[in-house]
């Protein structure tokens, strides 16, 4: 059930973000986040990976979280 809900939310988000952008596919997978993101990006030869910015720092900036750092 949770996977279906996540997949539907992802489809809605993709629709809003990709009005003028070609998207190969959106998927919901399980596994260690950074490794899974990188593996899937390599599988589909992704040109772009979008990752949420996380929390604002005390200097009112967004800093990368551990998953974004690991993906880089």
matplotlib code that plots the C-alpha trace (Angstrom):
import matplotlib.pyplot as plt

x = [0.0, 2.8, 4.6, 1.4, 0.8, 4.5, 4.3, 1.1, 2.7, 5.8, 3.7, 1.9, 5.2, 6.8, 3.8, 4.2, 8.0, 8.2, 5.9, 8.7, 11.2, 11.4, 11.5, 12.4, 10.5, 9.8, 10.1, 9.9, 12.6, 13.9, 17.4, 20.2, 19.2, 22.4, 23.5, 20.0, 19.8, 23.2, 22.5, 19.2, 20.7, 23.4, 20.9, 18.8, 21.8, 20.3, 21.4, 20.0, 19.2, 17.0, 17.4, 15.6, 17.6, 16.8, 16.9, 18.1, 21.3, 21.7, 23.0, 19.6, 21.1, 20.1, 22.9, 23.2, 22.1, 23.9, 22.1, 22.8, 26.4, 26.8, 25.2, 27.7]
y = [0.0, 2.5, 1.7, 2.5, 5.7, 6.8, 5.9, 8.0, 10.9, 10.6, 10.6, 13.8, 15.5, 14.4, 15.9, 19.2, 19.4, 18.2, 20.4, 21.2, 18.5, 14.9, 12.3, 8.8, 7.2, 7.6, 4.6, 3.7, 1.4, 0.2, 0.0, 2.2, 5.6, 7.0, 3.6, 3.0, 6.5, 6.2, 2.7, 3.6, 6.8, 4.7, 2.2, 4.8, 7.0, 10.0, 13.5, 15.0, 13.9, 16.1, 15.8, 17.8, 20.5, 19.5, 21.9, 25.5, 26.1, 28.7, 31.1, 30.8, 28.6, 25.1, 22.6, 19.1, 16.3, 13.0, 11.3, 14.2, 14.3, 10.5, 10.8, 13.4]
z = [0.0, 0.9, -2.3, -4.3, -2.5, -3.0, -6.7, -7.1, -5.3, -7.5, -10.7, -9.5, -8.7, -12.0, -13.8, -12.1, -12.6, -16.2, -18.2, -20.7, -19.8, -21.1, -18.4, -19.1, -16.2, -12.5, -10.2, -6.6, -5.4, -2.1, -0.7, 0.7, -0.6, -2.1, -3.6, -5.0, -6.5, -8.2, -9.4, -11.0, -12.5, -14.1, -15.3, -17.2, -18.1, -16.3, -17.1, -14.0, -10.4, -8.3, -4.5, -1.8, -0.1, 3.4, 6.3, 6.4, 8.2, 10.9, 8.2, 6.4, 3.6, 2.6, 3.0, 1.6, 3.7, 4.0, 1.1, -1.3, -0.2, -0.7, -4.2, -5.2]

ax = plt.figure().add_subplot(projection="3d")
ax.plot(x, y, z, "-o")
ax.set_aspect("equal")
plt.show()
